[in-house]
Amino acid sequence: MIDKIGPSYTYTVSKAVKKSNPLPKEQDRNADGLEVSGFGQVLSRSMAEAKKIPDVRQDKVDGIKNRIESGTYNPDNRFIAARLIAAGILED
């Protein structure tokens, strides 16, 4: 079967390929850069500061937990319901 493969399909070693796009010179490589807008810089700093703030105010959580355990926690149900309706969680 291999005998039937013509010479056009056989592998031949080709000449070395010359690079048409050589690497840029050192001075050209340093020419690329990135500029961040003033808004981007402010946003980046703001996000970094926001990450420092804890997601949970543990002092408040502990205070409410202690009040629940001691039986002194009496939430205002009307206030909670009004806030839920205002937030769109409950329907009128």
JODA-V715562 format. One record per helix or strand of 2 or more residues. SS is the DSSP state (~ for helix, > for strand). FROM is the first residue (numbers start at 1). TO is the last residue. If there is no record, write none. Layout:
ss=SS from=FROM to=TO
ss=SS from=FROM to=TO
This chain:
ss=~ from=2 to=4
ss=~ from=7 to=9
ss=~ from=26 to=29
ss=~ from=38 to=52
ss=~ from=58 to=70
ss=~ from=77 to=86
